Amino acid sequence: MDANYFDLSDDTPVYVISVAAQLSGLHPQTLRQYDRLGLVCPGRTAGRGRLYSTRDIIQLREVQRLSQEEGINLAGIKRILELENEALRLREEVHRLRAEMQMVRALIRYELPPGA
C-alpha cells in the first residue's frame, strides 16, 4: 500500500452527499441545488455521485450563514465567494512574487562587485 494512501487534505473529496448534508446541517437537495448554482463544486465518483471535502463542508456552512444570518441571496453569495477566492489567489501570488524579488535581490548583491 502506498505510504501516502491515508494522507488526506482538507480538499480531498471523501464525504458522500448524505454525510455532507448531515455535517453541514443542510438537506441533500439543498446541496444539489448549491452544486447546480456553482456555490460548491464537489468531486465526483466514477458513477458521477458527489463527494464532498472538508473544505466543501465549511463552504456549505458559510453559504448557509450568509443566507440565514446576513440575508444575502444566492447570487450575492456566489459573487462573495468568487471575490474571496480571487483575493486569496492574489495574496498567494503576491507572496510568491515577494519571495522571488528577495531571491533576485540576493543574487544581485552576491554577483555585483563591492562598490558597484
C-alpha positions as CSV (number, residue, x, y, z in Angstrom):
1,M,0.0,0.0,0.0
2,D,1.2,3.5,-0.9
3,A,2.7,5.4,2.1
4,N,0.6,8.5,1.2
5,Y,-2.6,6.5,0.8
6,F,-4.1,7.9,4.0
7,D,-2.7,11.5,3.6
8,L,-5.9,13.4,3.3
9,S,-6.0,17.2,3.0
10,D,-9.0,19.4,3.6
11,D,-9.5,19.4,-0.2
12,T,-9.8,15.6,-0.5
13,P,-13.3,14.6,-1.5
14,V,-14.4,11.9,0.9
15,Y,-18.0,12.5,2.1
16,V,-21.0,11.2,0.2
17,I,-23.9,13.6,-0.1
18,S,-25.8,12.2,2.9
19,V,-22.9,12.6,5.2
20,A,-22.1,16.1,3.8
21,A,-25.7,17.1,4.4
22,Q,-25.5,15.9,8.0
23,L,-22.2,17.6,8.7
24,S,-23.4,20.9,7.1
25,G,-26.8,20.8,8.6
26,L,-28.4,21.1,5.2
27,H,-30.8,18.9,3.2
28,P,-29.2,16.8,0.4
29,Q,-31.5,18.6,-2.1
30,T,-30.0,21.9,-0.9
31,L,-26.5,20.5,-1.6
32,R,-27.6,19.5,-5.1
33,Q,-29.0,23.0,-5.7
34,Y,-25.8,24.7,-4.4
35,D,-23.8,22.4,-6.8
36,R,-26.0,23.3,-9.8
37,L,-25.6,27.0,-8.9
38,G,-21.8,26.7,-8.6
39,L,-21.7,27.7,-4.9
40,V,-19.9,24.5,-4.0
41,C,-18.2,22.2,-6.5
42,P,-17.8,18.7,-5.0
43,G,-15.7,16.0,-6.5
44,R,-17.3,13.1,-8.4
45,T,-17.2,9.3,-8.1
46,A,-16.8,7.1,-11.2
47,G,-20.6,6.8,-11.2
48,R,-20.9,10.6,-11.1
49,G,-22.1,10.7,-7.4
50,R,-21.0,13.8,-5.4
51,L,-18.1,13.6,-3.0
52,Y,-17.5,16.5,-0.6
53,S,-14.3,17.6,1.1
54,T,-13.9,19.1,4.5
55,R,-13.4,22.5,2.7
56,D,-16.7,21.9,0.9
57,I,-18.5,21.3,4.2
58,I,-17.0,24.6,5.6
59,Q,-18.1,26.4,2.4
60,L,-21.6,25.0,2.7
61,R,-21.9,26.2,6.3
62,E,-20.7,29.7,5.2
63,V,-23.3,29.8,2.4
64,Q,-25.9,28.9,4.9
65,R,-24.7,31.5,7.4
66,L,-24.6,34.3,4.7
67,S,-28.1,33.3,3.6
68,Q,-29.7,32.9,7.1
69,E,-27.8,35.5,9.2
70,E,-26.9,38.1,6.7
71,G,-29.9,37.8,4.4
72,I,-27.8,37.6,1.3
73,N,-29.4,35.9,-1.8
74,L,-27.6,33.1,-3.5
75,A,-26.4,35.2,-6.4
76,G,-24.8,37.6,-3.9
77,I,-23.3,34.7,-2.0
78,K,-21.8,33.3,-5.3
79,R,-20.3,36.7,-6.0
80,I,-18.9,37.0,-2.5
81,L,-17.3,33.5,-2.7
82,E,-15.8,34.4,-6.1
83,L,-14.3,37.6,-4.8
84,E,-12.9,35.8,-1.7
85,N,-11.3,33.1,-3.9
86,E,-9.8,35.8,-6.2
87,A,-8.4,37.7,-3.2
88,L,-6.9,34.5,-1.8
89,R,-5.3,33.7,-5.2
90,L,-3.9,37.3,-5.4
91,R,-2.5,37.1,-1.9
92,E,-0.7,33.9,-2.8
93,E,0.6,35.4,-6.0
94,V,1.9,38.5,-4.1
95,H,3.6,36.2,-1.6
96,R,5.3,34.2,-4.4
97,L,6.4,37.4,-6.2
98,R,7.9,38.9,-3.0
99,A,9.9,35.7,-2.4
100,E,11.1,35.8,-6.0
101,M,12.1,39.5,-5.6
102,Q,14.0,38.7,-2.5
103,M,15.9,35.9,-4.4
104,V,16.7,38.3,-7.3
105,R,17.9,41.0,-4.9
106,A,20.1,38.5,-3.1
107,L,21.5,37.3,-6.4
108,I,22.2,40.9,-7.5
109,R,24.0,41.7,-4.2
110,Y,26.0,38.5,-4.5
111,E,27.1,39.0,-8.1
112,L,27.9,42.7,-8.1
113,P,31.5,43.6,-7.1
114,P,31.7,45.8,-3.9
115,G,31.2,49.5,-4.5
116,A,29.5,48.9,-7.9
